[in-house]
Amino acid sequence: MECRIGCAACCIAVSISSPIPGMPDGKTAGVRCAQLTPEGRCRLFGRPERPAVCGSLQPSAEMCGSSDADAFRYLEAFERATSPGGAD
């Protein structure tokens, strides 16, 4: 499955604990990654500086849904469920 161009839900909705160029402490959920272009594309895609967690999160029909709003809902729920003290 290919990402919807401009969606960027995975680069905004989830937290990233590893360093990102421009964000040495990672980023919190809901914060736009410093490496996103205004068009919602990753400046680090395919580069060694890209955090491993970003490369491991692959688009899927379940995660992306049929709209950007679906993707944000799914990933926000995923973030809550996987955060310390999140839902079981």
Protein Blocks (a to p, Z undefined) as FASTA:
>chain_A
ZZdehklmmmmmpccfbdcehianopaehiacfkbcfkopafkgoiaklcfklmmmccdf
klnmmbfklmmmmmmmmmmmmgghiaZZ
